[in-house]
Amino acid sequence: MTSIMTNASAMTALQSLQSINNSLDETQARISTGYRVAEAQDNAAYWSIATTMRSDNQALSAVVDSLGIGAATVDAAYTGLNSAKDVLSEIKAKLTTATSDGVDKSKVQEEISALQEQLKTISDSASFSGQNWLSNTDGTTGKQIVSSISRDSSNQLSVGAIDVDIDSYRLYSNDAGILDKTIDIDQYEGAVGTAAVQSTTVDFANADDKISFSVSQNGAAARTVEITSQTLTDAGLSDTTIRSDADLKAVYEQAFSDAGIDGISVEVDTTTHEVTFTSLEAFSVTNAAASGASIGFGVADLGLQSTDVTASATGTFSTSVEDIDITSATSDQVQAYIKVVDEALSQVTTAASSIGAIQNRIDLQQDFVGKLMDTVSEGVGTLVDADMTEESTRLKALQTQQQLGVQALSIANSSSQSLLSLFR
């Protein structure tokens, strides 16, 4: 039946054209925005996931910034510790120079004082963005560097951080830092015997007359110490005879020097004539013996025991690097100062090593977070990005369909006009 009231063909053609136009609008929107899922109505589940992950990616970008600030702060602390290490090495060298005879200790102290001031300057200056890990200005002992964010299975977000115990890095911290705290150095003493040089002739008259003993320091291999007529000559004695406690002290010091043994001082009590060796390191004296074709004395005459002697700790020498002053220091005190600086140097080196490990961890985390951001972006893109090759191909097909739809609608609308010919 042909009707002029209801054109079914035109209605069908119109519906088809409207469907094509809707598809065309959707495709054009995807091409213009680049998204397959641009709004919640496009795909509620994917849109929700993408929105959450984009938010997390922005948070990861903030983590990268935090890691950058943390890396700069750590670098400032490491630079300070490394510089402090070099200055401490210079102080140690100056103290070593002060152990030599004839050195003006007051002049050396002036140089050391300047270096002590430099250490303070380094500590105060090693800061970034108001954070100083080497000088305790805020009383804190720990710092945190935001390093990550994570979302668990229940969709709860948590923030991770690198914890740093900066208390062990402090150079100055109200008498608790590496350079202003008191460092205790043990002192060791060993009474080796009572000399008889006051009442007995100790004469190294023959070339083969010799007293020998072994000394071990801090458990290291023992070194042999020998006293011969040449030792007496090198010690400044007038001939081959030891006549006084002062002579005996000079001979022992010369013998230690000849054997390459440092850090052991000799004392001979002028009343009891007891011979005592003292050191800042643990030591033992063994294998004391006398030899020679016609030697007329024994080891006991020089204050040595035939039995082994192990030094015992008799006290401590306590000071800080900040308080070192050698102006009127004895040789033993200078040696103790060297040990104090060496201990501080060891602690600074340990702190710098720890800081280096944190630097490495931050570098690794920065690399990881960067890759994680790329992975998240790629995952979101997989969910919501439009395939531009596919969409462009679809657009071309829909444009063709649209043209055909318009023609079909035009033909369907013109069919009603053909009825007019029947009334002519």
KOLNUPA-51960 format. One record per residue (C-alpha): x, y negated, z; residue number from 0. Coordinates in nm, 4 decimals. Layout:
node X:X; Y:Y; Z:Z; mivex:NUM
...
END
This chain:
node X:0.0000; Y:0.0000; Z:0.0000; mivex:0
node X:0.1220; Y:-0.3403; Z:-0.0936; mivex:1
node X:0.0460; Y:-0.6161; Z:0.1573; mivex:2
node X:0.1088; Y:-0.9838; Z:0.1573; mivex:3
node X:0.0568; Y:-0.9980; Z:0.5347; mivex:4
node X:0.3195; Y:-0.7450; Z:0.6370; mivex:5
node X:0.6415; Y:-0.7090; Z:0.4357; mivex:6
node X:0.7967; Y:-0.3971; Z:0.5902; mivex:7
node X:1.0952; Y:-0.4061; Z:0.3559; mivex:8
node X:1.1778; Y:-0.7635; Z:0.4539; mivex:9
node X:1.1431; Y:-0.6834; Z:0.8208; mivex:10
node X:1.3783; Y:-0.3880; Z:0.7887; mivex:11
node X:1.6266; Y:-0.5925; Z:0.5899; mivex:12
node X:1.6073; Y:-0.8719; Z:0.8503; mivex:13
node X:1.6715; Y:-0.6341; Z:1.1403; mivex:14
node X:1.9679; Y:-0.4867; Z:0.9585; mivex:15
node X:2.1059; Y:-0.8326; Z:0.8872; mivex:16
node X:2.0618; Y:-0.9400; Z:1.2500; mivex:17
node X:2.2479; Y:-0.6288; Z:1.3660; mivex:18
node X:2.5293; Y:-0.7016; Z:1.1236; mivex:19
node X:2.5436; Y:-1.0646; Z:1.2409; mivex:20
node X:2.5637; Y:-0.9524; Z:1.6052; mivex:21
node X:2.8480; Y:-0.7136; Z:1.5241; mivex:22
node X:3.0168; Y:-0.9870; Z:1.3245; mivex:23
node X:2.9902; Y:-1.2322; Z:1.6162; mivex:24
node X:3.1385; Y:-0.9703; Z:1.8504; mivex:25
node X:3.4269; Y:-0.8987; Z:1.6156; mivex:26
node X:3.4987; Y:-1.2674; Z:1.5600; mivex:27
node X:3.5010; Y:-1.3199; Z:1.9387; mivex:28
node X:3.7543; Y:-1.0380; Z:1.9818; mivex:29
node X:3.9742; Y:-1.1832; Z:1.7098; mivex:30
node X:3.9565; Y:-1.5375; Z:1.8503; mivex:31
node X:4.0234; Y:-1.4336; Z:2.2144; mivex:32
node X:4.2437; Y:-1.1314; Z:2.1505; mivex:33
node X:4.0451; Y:-0.9314; Z:2.4068; mivex:34
node X:3.8271; Y:-0.6279; Z:2.3554; mivex:35
node X:3.6948; Y:-0.6813; Z:2.7103; mivex:36
node X:3.6840; Y:-1.0556; Z:2.7744; mivex:37
node X:3.3911; Y:-1.0672; Z:3.0164; mivex:38
node X:3.2330; Y:-0.8360; Z:3.2708; mivex:39
node X:2.9425; Y:-0.7663; Z:3.0341; mivex:40
node X:3.1824; Y:-0.6221; Z:2.7760; mivex:41
node X:3.2881; Y:-0.3391; Z:3.0124; mivex:42
node X:3.2336; Y:-0.3964; Z:3.3829; mivex:43
node X:3.4757; Y:-0.1248; Z:3.5029; mivex:44
node X:3.7655; Y:-0.2263; Z:3.2783; mivex:45
node X:3.7068; Y:-0.5965; Z:3.3400; mivex:46
node X:3.7202; Y:-0.5383; Z:3.7189; mivex:47
node X:4.0433; Y:-0.3370; Z:3.6973; mivex:48
node X:4.2056; Y:-0.5898; Z:3.4653; mivex:49
node X:4.1067; Y:-0.8852; Z:3.6854; mivex:50
node X:4.2531; Y:-0.7170; Z:3.9962; mivex:51
node X:4.5754; Y:-0.6205; Z:3.8239; mivex:52
node X:4.6193; Y:-0.9694; Z:3.6759; mivex:53
node X:4.5855; Y:-1.1079; Z:4.0295; mivex:54
node X:4.8451; Y:-0.8576; Z:4.1539; mivex:55
node X:5.0758; Y:-0.9581; Z:3.8714; mivex:56
node X:5.0528; Y:-1.3205; Z:3.9809; mivex:57
node X:5.1421; Y:-1.2069; Z:4.3329; mivex:58
node X:5.4391; Y:-1.0148; Z:4.1901; mivex:59
node X:5.5498; Y:-1.3366; Z:4.0228; mivex:60
node X:5.5519; Y:-1.4981; Z:4.3692; mivex:61
node X:5.7558; Y:-1.2010; Z:4.4954; mivex:62
node X:6.0136; Y:-1.2699; Z:4.2240; mivex:63
node X:6.0350; Y:-1.6310; Z:4.3453; mivex:64
node X:6.0768; Y:-1.5124; Z:4.7055; mivex:65
node X:6.3520; Y:-1.2733; Z:4.6035; mivex:66
node X:6.5239; Y:-1.5586; Z:4.4212; mivex:67
node X:6.5193; Y:-1.7770; Z:4.7331; mivex:68
node X:6.6343; Y:-1.4821; Z:4.9435; mivex:69
node X:6.9188; Y:-1.4079; Z:4.7021; mivex:70
node X:7.0375; Y:-1.7694; Z:4.7185; mivex:71
node X:7.0259; Y:-1.7654; Z:5.1000; mivex:72
node X:7.2184; Y:-1.4370; Z:5.1135; mivex:73
node X:7.4745; Y:-1.5714; Z:4.8651; mivex:74
node X:7.5280; Y:-1.8794; Z:5.0841; mivex:75
node X:7.5874; Y:-1.6577; Z:5.3893; mivex:76
node X:7.8275; Y:-1.4328; Z:5.1983; mivex:77
node X:8.0214; Y:-1.7312; Z:5.0663; mivex:78
node X:8.0557; Y:-1.8628; Z:5.4218; mivex:79
node X:8.1735; Y:-1.5275; Z:5.5604; mivex:80
node X:8.4201; Y:-1.4820; Z:5.2766; mivex:81
node X:8.5636; Y:-1.8299; Z:5.3363; mivex:82
node X:8.5794; Y:-1.7663; Z:5.7122; mivex:83
node X:8.7709; Y:-1.4461; Z:5.6428; mivex:84
node X:9.0341; Y:-1.6401; Z:5.4477; mivex:85
node X:9.0681; Y:-1.9041; Z:5.7224; mivex:86
node X:9.1054; Y:-1.6360; Z:5.9914; mivex:87
node X:9.3817; Y:-1.4773; Z:5.7861; mivex:88
node X:9.5585; Y:-1.8153; Z:5.7823; mivex:89
node X:9.5220; Y:-1.8484; Z:6.1610; mivex:90
node X:9.6651; Y:-1.4990; Z:6.2024; mivex:91
node X:9.9627; Y:-1.5972; Z:5.9848; mivex:92
node X:10.0211; Y:-1.9132; Z:6.1922; mivex:93
node X:10.0133; Y:-1.7106; Z:6.5141; mivex:94
node X:10.2603; Y:-1.4636; Z:6.3692; mivex:95
node X:10.4901; Y:-1.7539; Z:6.2870; mivex:96
node X:10.4615; Y:-1.8713; Z:6.6490; mivex:97
node X:10.6113; Y:-1.5442; Z:6.7731; mivex:98
node X:10.9485; Y:-1.6370; Z:6.6228; mivex:99
node X:11.2155; Y:-1.7936; Z:6.8412; mivex:100
node X:11.2664; Y:-2.1666; Z:6.8094; mivex:101
node X:10.9226; Y:-2.2415; Z:6.6670; mivex:102
node X:10.7495; Y:-2.5537; Z:6.8005; mivex:103
node X:10.4231; Y:-2.4046; Z:6.9250; mivex:104
node X:10.2579; Y:-2.7451; Z:6.9612; mivex:105
node X:10.3053; Y:-2.8127; Z:6.5901; mivex:106
node X:10.1669; Y:-2.4713; Z:6.5019; mivex:107
node X:9.8710; Y:-2.5384; Z:6.7316; mivex:108
node X:9.7906; Y:-2.8555; Z:6.5389; mivex:109
node X:9.7553; Y:-2.6466; Z:6.2241; mivex:110
node X:9.5487; Y:-2.3854; Z:6.4063; mivex:111
node X:9.3194; Y:-2.6568; Z:6.5485; mivex:112
node X:9.2554; Y:-2.7861; Z:6.1966; mivex:113
node X:9.1696; Y:-2.4349; Z:6.0841; mivex:114
node X:8.9373; Y:-2.3908; Z:6.3846; mivex:115
node X:8.7539; Y:-2.7066; Z:6.2778; mivex:116
node X:8.7313; Y:-2.5712; Z:5.9242; mivex:117
node X:8.5668; Y:-2.2548; Z:6.0549; mivex:118
node X:8.3038; Y:-2.4685; Z:6.2269; mivex:119
node X:8.2457; Y:-2.6675; Z:5.9082; mivex:120
node X:8.2027; Y:-2.3466; Z:5.7078; mivex:121
node X:7.9497; Y:-2.2143; Z:5.9580; mivex:122
node X:7.7454; Y:-2.5358; Z:5.9579; mivex:123
node X:7.7494; Y:-2.5734; Z:5.5783; mivex:124
node X:7.6599; Y:-2.2191; Z:5.4695; mivex:125
node X:7.2880; Y:-2.2883; Z:5.4311; mivex:126
node X:7.0240; Y:-2.2852; Z:5.1579; mivex:127
node X:6.6859; Y:-2.4560; Z:5.1751; mivex:128
node X:6.7317; Y:-2.5211; Z:5.5449; mivex:129
node X:6.8218; Y:-2.1600; Z:5.6309; mivex:130
node X:7.1610; Y:-2.0989; Z:5.7916; mivex:131
node X:7.2427; Y:-1.7410; Z:5.8828; mivex:132
node X:7.5903; Y:-1.8142; Z:6.0227; mivex:133
node X:7.5111; Y:-2.0804; Z:6.2818; mivex:134
node X:7.2366; Y:-2.0184; Z:6.5366; mivex:135
node X:7.0276; Y:-2.3339; Z:6.5205; mivex:136
node X:6.6800; Y:-2.1863; Z:6.5702; mivex:137
node X:6.7385; Y:-1.8965; Z:6.8087; mivex:138
node X:6.6122; Y:-1.6321; Z:6.5677; mivex:139
node X:6.7909; Y:-1.2989; Z:6.5312; mivex:140
node X:6.6125; Y:-1.1575; Z:6.2272; mivex:141
node X:6.4896; Y:-1.2739; Z:5.8879; mivex:142
node X:6.2571; Y:-1.1267; Z:5.6267; mivex:143
node X:6.2745; Y:-1.1531; Z:5.2492; mivex:144
node X:5.9392; Y:-1.0778; Z:5.0798; mivex:145
node X:6.0252; Y:-0.8076; Z:4.8297; mivex:146
node X:5.7108; Y:-0.6266; Z:4.7136; mivex:147
node X:5.3327; Y:-0.5871; Z:4.7190; mivex:148
node X:5.1437; Y:-0.2593; Z:4.7025; mivex:149
node X:4.7810; Y:-0.1464; Z:4.6846; mivex:150
node X:4.6746; Y:0.1813; Z:4.8453; mivex:151
node X:4.4004; Y:0.4265; Z:4.7480; mivex:152
node X:4.1421; Y:0.2296; Z:4.9477; mivex:153
node X:4.2331; Y:-0.0842; Z:4.7480; mivex:154
node X:4.4005; Y:-0.2512; Z:5.0486; mivex:155
node X:4.6887; Y:-0.4833; Z:4.9597; mivex:156
node X:5.0064; Y:-0.4918; Z:5.1712; mivex:157
node X:5.3205; Y:-0.7030; Z:5.1482; mivex:158
node X:5.6663; Y:-0.5462; Z:5.1890; mivex:159
node X:5.9835; Y:-0.7227; Z:5.3022; mivex:160
node X:6.3569; Y:-0.6653; Z:5.3403; mivex:161
node X:6.4431; Y:-0.7020; Z:5.7104; mivex:162
node X:6.7794; Y:-0.8644; Z:5.7823; mivex:163
node X:6.9444; Y:-0.8612; Z:6.1261; mivex:164
node X:7.1319; Y:-1.1894; Z:6.1055; mivex:165
node X:7.2425; Y:-1.1775; Z:6.4699; mivex:166
node X:7.5490; Y:-0.9758; Z:6.3688; mivex:167
node X:7.6408; Y:-1.2370; Z:6.1038; mivex:168
node X:7.6461; Y:-1.5395; Z:6.3317; mivex:169
node X:7.9852; Y:-1.7103; Z:6.3459; mivex:170
node X:7.8662; Y:-1.9459; Z:6.6190; mivex:171
node X:7.5734; Y:-1.8628; Z:6.8455; mivex:172
node X:7.5939; Y:-2.0206; Z:7.1911; mivex:173
node X:7.9047; Y:-1.8215; Z:7.2930; mivex:174
node X:7.7640; Y:-1.5038; Z:7.1342; mivex:175
node X:7.8837; Y:-1.5456; Z:6.7749; mivex:176
node X:8.1864; Y:-1.3805; Z:6.6193; mivex:177
node X:8.4045; Y:-1.6902; Z:6.6633; mivex:178
node X:8.2753; Y:-1.8373; Z:6.9895; mivex:179
node X:8.2209; Y:-1.5209; Z:7.1929; mivex:180
node X:8.4834; Y:-1.3818; Z:7.4292; mivex:181
node X:8.6805; Y:-1.0935; Z:7.2831; mivex:182
node X:8.8459; Y:-0.8590; Z:7.5319; mivex:183
node X:9.1838; Y:-0.7086; Z:7.4453; mivex:184
node X:9.3055; Y:-0.4222; Z:7.6641; mivex:185
node X:9.6537; Y:-0.4495; Z:7.8105; mivex:186
node X:9.8572; Y:-0.1330; Z:7.8694; mivex:187
node X:10.1455; Y:-0.0824; Z:8.1069; mivex:188
node X:10.3821; Y:0.2039; Z:8.1682; mivex:189
node X:10.6401; Y:0.2072; Z:8.4499; mivex:190
node X:10.9171; Y:0.4201; Z:8.3036; mivex:191
node X:11.1510; Y:0.4304; Z:8.6053; mivex:192
node X:11.3901; Y:0.2418; Z:8.8310; mivex:193
node X:11.7219; Y:0.1249; Z:8.6902; mivex:194
node X:12.0499; Y:0.1690; Z:8.8736; mivex:195
node X:12.2596; Y:-0.0776; Z:8.6737; mivex:196
node X:12.3142; Y:-0.2872; Z:8.9865; mivex:197
node X:12.5028; Y:-0.0105; Z:9.1637; mivex:198
node X:12.6173; Y:0.2181; Z:8.8817; mivex:199
node X:12.8478; Y:0.1489; Z:8.5922; mivex:200
node X:12.6578; Y:0.2104; Z:8.2703; mivex:201
node X:12.9341; Y:0.2012; Z:8.0150; mivex:202
node X:12.8911; Y:0.3152; Z:7.6554; mivex:203
node X:13.2671; Y:0.3462; Z:7.6227; mivex:204
node X:13.2708; Y:0.6325; Z:7.3744; mivex:205
node X:13.1349; Y:0.6058; Z:7.0213; mivex:206
node X:12.8999; Y:0.9017; Z:7.0703; mivex:207
node X:12.7533; Y:0.7835; Z:7.4032; mivex:208
node X:12.3786; Y:0.7497; Z:7.3476; mivex:209
node X:12.0451; Y:0.7243; Z:7.5243; mivex:210
node X:11.7406; Y:0.8175; Z:7.3129; mivex:211
node X:11.3671; Y:0.8427; Z:7.3669; mivex:212
node X:11.0507; Y:0.8468; Z:7.1529; mivex:213
node X:10.7630; Y:0.5969; Z:7.1519; mivex:214
node X:10.4176; Y:0.6602; Z:7.0047; mivex:215
node X:10.1695; Y:0.3735; Z:6.9657; mivex:216
node X:9.7933; Y:0.4314; Z:6.9357; mivex:217
node X:9.8457; Y:0.7989; Z:6.8669; mivex:218
node X:10.0601; Y:0.7326; Z:6.5592; mivex:219
node X:10.3715; Y:0.9315; Z:6.4779; mivex:220
node X:10.6450; Y:0.8791; Z:6.7361; mivex:221
node X:10.9490; Y:0.6663; Z:6.6560; mivex:222
node X:11.2910; Y:0.7391; Z:6.8019; mivex:223
node X:11.4581; Y:0.4619; Z:7.0002; mivex:224
node X:11.8369; Y:0.4849; Z:7.0461; mivex:225
node X:12.0704; Y:0.2871; Z:7.2691; mivex:226
node X:12.4390; Y:0.2967; Z:7.1709; mivex:227
node X:12.7400; Y:0.0741; Z:7.2075; mivex:228
node X:12.6299; Y:-0.1015; Z:6.8871; mivex:229
node X:12.2951; Y:-0.1783; Z:7.0486; mivex:230
node X:12.4741; Y:-0.3512; Z:7.3344; mivex:231
node X:12.6823; Y:-0.5536; Z:7.0914; mivex:232
node X:12.3754; Y:-0.6574; Z:6.8894; mivex:233
node X:12.1971; Y:-0.7540; Z:7.2142; mivex:234
node X:12.4762; Y:-1.0053; Z:7.2885; mivex:235
node X:12.6533; Y:-0.8241; Z:7.5736; mivex:236
node X:13.0181; Y:-0.9123; Z:7.6232; mivex:237
node X:13.1375; Y:-0.5487; Z:7.6071; mivex:238
node X:13.0015; Y:-0.1921; Z:7.6200; mivex:239
node X:12.8841; Y:-0.2148; Z:7.9821; mivex:240
node X:12.5359; Y:-0.2928; Z:8.1166; mivex:241
node X:12.5862; Y:-0.4789; Z:8.4416; mivex:242
node X:12.2526; Y:-0.6438; Z:8.5289; mivex:243
node X:11.8781; Y:-0.6274; Z:8.4943; mivex:244
node X:11.8974; Y:-0.9085; Z:8.2380; mivex:245
node X:12.1465; Y:-0.7063; Z:8.0320; mivex:246
node X:11.9187; Y:-0.4021; Z:8.0483; mivex:247
node X:11.6150; Y:-0.6062; Z:7.9348; mivex:248
node X:11.8074; Y:-0.7449; Z:7.6373; mivex:249
node X:11.9311; Y:-0.3974; Z:7.5417; mivex:250
node X:11.5816; Y:-0.2458; Z:7.5491; mivex:251
node X:11.4395; Y:-0.5310; Z:7.3397; mivex:252
node X:11.7196; Y:-0.4856; Z:7.0850; mivex:253
node X:11.6618; Y:-0.1089; Z:7.0731; mivex:254
node X:11.2894; Y:-0.1554; Z:7.0111; mivex:255
node X:11.3663; Y:-0.4028; Z:6.7355; mivex:256
node X:11.6161; Y:-0.1652; Z:6.5722; mivex:257
node X:11.3527; Y:0.1116; Z:6.5780; mivex:258
node X:11.0923; Y:-0.1138; Z:6.4120; mivex:259
node X:10.8624; Y:-0.1108; Z:6.7141; mivex:260
node X:10.6604; Y:-0.4283; Z:6.7676; mivex:261
node X:10.4269; Y:-0.5330; Z:7.0454; mivex:262
node X:10.6016; Y:-0.3664; Z:7.3413; mivex:263
node X:10.7583; Y:-0.6025; Z:7.5915; mivex:264
node X:11.0075; Y:-0.5100; Z:7.8616; mivex:265
node X:11.0094; Y:-0.6292; Z:8.2199; mivex:266
node X:11.2718; Y:-0.5412; Z:8.4849; mivex:267
node X:11.1748; Y:-0.6289; Z:8.8414; mivex:268
node X:11.4666; Y:-0.8202; Z:8.9919; mivex:269
node X:11.3852; Y:-0.6850; Z:9.3385; mivex:270
node X:11.2972; Y:-0.3203; Z:9.2833; mivex:271
node X:11.4762; Y:-0.2930; Z:8.9465; mivex:272
node X:11.1754; Y:-0.1023; Z:8.8131; mivex:273
node X:11.1555; Y:-0.0988; Z:8.4347; mivex:274
node X:10.8067; Y:-0.1525; Z:8.2899; mivex:275
node X:10.6945; Y:-0.1468; Z:7.9283; mivex:276
node X:10.3754; Y:-0.3414; Z:7.8483; mivex:277
node X:10.1714; Y:-0.3646; Z:7.5294; mivex:278
node X:9.8318; Y:-0.4566; Z:7.3917; mivex:279
node X:9.8143; Y:-0.1102; Z:7.2389; mivex:280
node X:9.8125; Y:0.2311; Z:7.4044; mivex:281
node X:10.1543; Y:0.3974; Z:7.3968; mivex:282
node X:10.3566; Y:0.6837; Z:7.5399; mivex:283
node X:10.7295; Y:0.7384; Z:7.6060; mivex:284
node X:10.8673; Y:1.0919; Z:7.5604; mivex:285
node X:11.1861; Y:1.2960; Z:7.5201; mivex:286
node X:11.4220; Y:1.0668; Z:7.7139; mivex:287
node X:11.7742; Y:1.2126; Z:7.6987; mivex:288
node X:12.1381; Y:1.1132; Z:7.7303; mivex:289
node X:12.4150; Y:1.2493; Z:7.5114; mivex:290
node X:12.7866; Y:1.1948; Z:7.4548; mivex:291
node X:13.1196; Y:1.3702; Z:7.5021; mivex:292
node X:13.2077; Y:1.1986; Z:7.8281; mivex:293
node X:12.9011; Y:0.9965; Z:7.9173; mivex:294
node X:12.9092; Y:0.9037; Z:8.2860; mivex:295
node X:12.5442; Y:0.8190; Z:8.3410; mivex:296
node X:12.1978; Y:0.9583; Z:8.2789; mivex:297
node X:11.8627; Y:0.8317; Z:8.1621; mivex:298
node X:11.7570; Y:0.7498; Z:8.5193; mivex:299
node X:12.0339; Y:0.4894; Z:8.5413; mivex:300
node X:11.8572; Y:0.2929; Z:8.2657; mivex:301
node X:11.5219; Y:0.3201; Z:8.4395; mivex:302
node X:11.3914; Y:0.6051; Z:8.2253; mivex:303
node X:11.2213; Y:0.9165; Z:8.3526; mivex:304
node X:11.3070; Y:1.2560; Z:8.2150; mivex:305
node X:10.9342; Y:1.3323; Z:8.2207; mivex:306
node X:10.6902; Y:1.1850; Z:7.9674; mivex:307
node X:10.5173; Y:0.8570; Z:8.0517; mivex:308
node X:10.1748; Y:0.7567; Z:7.9159; mivex:309
node X:10.0775; Y:0.3921; Z:7.9534; mivex:310
node X:9.7492; Y:0.3137; Z:8.1259; mivex:311
node X:9.5125; Y:0.0196; Z:8.0809; mivex:312
node X:9.5838; Y:-0.2333; Z:8.3528; mivex:313
node X:9.3563; Y:-0.5202; Z:8.2532; mivex:314
node X:9.2198; Y:-0.7245; Z:7.9668; mivex:315
node X:9.3137; Y:-1.0422; Z:7.7884; mivex:316
node X:8.9959; Y:-1.2373; Z:7.7133; mivex:317
node X:8.9413; Y:-1.5373; Z:7.4880; mivex:318
node X:8.7573; Y:-1.6452; Z:7.1744; mivex:319
node X:8.8881; Y:-1.7612; Z:6.8393; mivex:320
node X:8.7366; Y:-2.1001; Z:6.9154; mivex:321
node X:8.9439; Y:-2.1311; Z:7.2377; mivex:322
node X:9.2846; Y:-2.0228; Z:7.1043; mivex:323
node X:9.5572; Y:-2.2627; Z:7.2199; mivex:324
node X:9.9221; Y:-2.1565; Z:7.2012; mivex:325
node X:10.0746; Y:-2.4870; Z:7.3102; mivex:326
node X:10.2137; Y:-2.3363; Z:7.6314; mivex:327
node X:10.1502; Y:-1.9692; Z:7.5577; mivex:328
node X:10.4028; Y:-1.6977; Z:7.6293; mivex:329
node X:10.5133; Y:-1.4513; Z:7.3626; mivex:330
node X:10.2808; Y:-1.1869; Z:7.5078; mivex:331
node X:9.9885; Y:-1.4292; Z:7.5003; mivex:332
node X:10.0551; Y:-1.5134; Z:7.1361; mivex:333
node X:10.0535; Y:-1.1413; Z:7.0606; mivex:334
node X:9.7200; Y:-1.1169; Z:7.2392; mivex:335
node X:9.5837; Y:-1.4081; Z:7.0363; mivex:336
node X:9.6842; Y:-1.2246; Z:6.7189; mivex:337
node X:9.4847; Y:-0.9214; Z:6.8369; mivex:338
node X:9.1832; Y:-1.1453; Z:6.9102; mivex:339
node X:9.1942; Y:-1.2986; Z:6.5618; mivex:340
node X:9.2422; Y:-0.9546; Z:6.4075; mivex:341
node X:8.9305; Y:-0.8264; Z:6.5886; mivex:342
node X:8.7293; Y:-1.1299; Z:6.4751; mivex:343
node X:8.8577; Y:-1.0771; Z:6.1217; mivex:344
node X:8.7391; Y:-0.7161; Z:6.1355; mivex:345
node X:8.3916; Y:-0.8256; Z:6.2500; mivex:346
node X:8.3659; Y:-1.0910; Z:5.9770; mivex:347
node X:8.4705; Y:-0.8333; Z:5.7168; mivex:348
node X:8.2043; Y:-0.5923; Z:5.8438; mivex:349
node X:7.9400; Y:-0.8676; Z:5.8305; mivex:350
node X:8.0411; Y:-0.9597; Z:5.4747; mivex:351
node X:8.0157; Y:-0.5939; Z:5.3720; mivex:352
node X:7.6655; Y:-0.5759; Z:5.5192; mivex:353
node X:7.5654; Y:-0.8946; Z:5.3368; mivex:354
node X:7.7018; Y:-0.7423; Z:5.0153; mivex:355
node X:7.4740; Y:-0.4414; Z:5.0597; mivex:356
node X:7.1743; Y:-0.6754; Z:5.0985; mivex:357
node X:7.2786; Y:-0.8636; Z:4.7832; mivex:358
node X:7.2823; Y:-0.5363; Z:4.5933; mivex:359
node X:6.9392; Y:-0.4388; Z:4.7277; mivex:360
node X:6.7906; Y:-0.7743; Z:4.6256; mivex:361
node X:6.9350; Y:-0.7384; Z:4.2737; mivex:362
node X:6.7845; Y:-0.3910; Z:4.2421; mivex:363
node X:6.4466; Y:-0.5117; Z:4.3718; mivex:364
node X:6.4419; Y:-0.8075; Z:4.1339; mivex:365
node X:6.5060; Y:-0.5731; Z:3.8432; mivex:366
node X:6.2359; Y:-0.3328; Z:3.9658; mivex:367
node X:5.9717; Y:-0.6040; Z:4.0178; mivex:368
node X:6.0416; Y:-0.7450; Z:3.6708; mivex:369
node X:5.9907; Y:-0.4044; Z:3.5127; mivex:370
node X:5.6813; Y:-0.3445; Z:3.7272; mivex:371
node X:5.5254; Y:-0.6705; Z:3.6057; mivex:372
node X:5.5857; Y:-0.5637; Z:3.2462; mivex:373
node X:5.4271; Y:-0.2249; Z:3.3193; mivex:374
node X:5.1189; Y:-0.3836; Z:3.4784; mivex:375
node X:5.0790; Y:-0.6242; Z:3.1872; mivex:376
node X:5.1074; Y:-0.3360; Z:2.9433; mivex:377
node X:4.8495; Y:-0.1332; Z:3.1372; mivex:378
node X:4.6025; Y:-0.4231; Z:3.1465; mivex:379
node X:4.6555; Y:-0.4779; Z:2.7756; mivex:380
node X:4.5728; Y:-0.1161; Z:2.7053; mivex:381
node X:4.2400; Y:-0.1606; Z:2.8857; mivex:382
node X:4.1199; Y:-0.4941; Z:2.7516; mivex:383
node X:4.3268; Y:-0.6089; Z:2.4536; mivex:384
node X:4.1733; Y:-0.5937; Z:2.1071; mivex:385
node X:4.3410; Y:-0.3968; Z:1.8293; mivex:386
node X:4.3821; Y:-0.6816; Z:1.5810; mivex:387
node X:4.4448; Y:-0.4497; Z:1.2855; mivex:388
node X:4.1260; Y:-0.2605; Z:1.3559; mivex:389
node X:3.9247; Y:-0.5759; Z:1.4237; mivex:390
node X:4.0415; Y:-0.7510; Z:1.1069; mivex:391
node X:3.9471; Y:-0.4477; Z:0.9006; mivex:392
node X:3.6103; Y:-0.4340; Z:1.0727; mivex:393
node X:3.5570; Y:-0.8056; Z:1.0127; mivex:394
node X:3.6111; Y:-0.7643; Z:0.6410; mivex:395
node X:3.3619; Y:-0.4742; Z:0.6311; mivex:396
node X:3.1001; Y:-0.6663; Z:0.8313; mivex:397
node X:3.1372; Y:-0.9720; Z:0.6098; mivex:398
node X:3.0678; Y:-0.7487; Z:0.3076; mivex:399
node X:2.7714; Y:-0.5903; Z:0.4890; mivex:400
node X:2.6428; Y:-0.9377; Z:0.5708; mivex:401
node X:2.6512; Y:-1.0422; Z:0.2089; mivex:402
node X:2.4689; Y:-0.7248; Z:0.1065; mivex:403
node X:2.2165; Y:-0.7733; Z:0.3868; mivex:404
node X:2.1414; Y:-1.1244; Z:0.2686; mivex:405
node X:2.0881; Y:-0.9944; Z:-0.0845; mivex:406
node X:1.8648; Y:-0.7087; Z:0.0411; mivex:407
node X:1.6543; Y:-0.9553; Z:0.2416; mivex:408
node X:1.6267; Y:-1.1814; Z:-0.0610; mivex:409
node X:1.5067; Y:-0.8898; Z:-0.2750; mivex:410
node X:1.2571; Y:-0.7789; Z:-0.0075; mivex:411
node X:1.1151; Y:-1.1326; Z:0.0193; mivex:412
node X:1.0800; Y:-1.1651; Z:-0.3593; mivex:413
node X:0.8695; Y:-0.8468; Z:-0.3864; mivex:414
node X:0.5588; Y:-1.0325; Z:-0.2571; mivex:415
node X:0.5840; Y:-1.2870; Z:-0.5365; mivex:416
node X:0.5519; Y:-1.0107; Z:-0.7981; mivex:417
node X:0.1811; Y:-0.9783; Z:-0.6966; mivex:418
node X:0.1072; Y:-1.3118; Z:-0.8586; mivex:419
node X:0.1541; Y:-1.1561; Z:-1.1980; mivex:420
node X:-0.1488; Y:-0.9366; Z:-1.1345; mivex:421
node X:-0.3759; Y:-1.2438; Z:-1.1117; mivex:422
node X:-0.2719; Y:-1.4002; Z:-1.4395; mivex:423
END
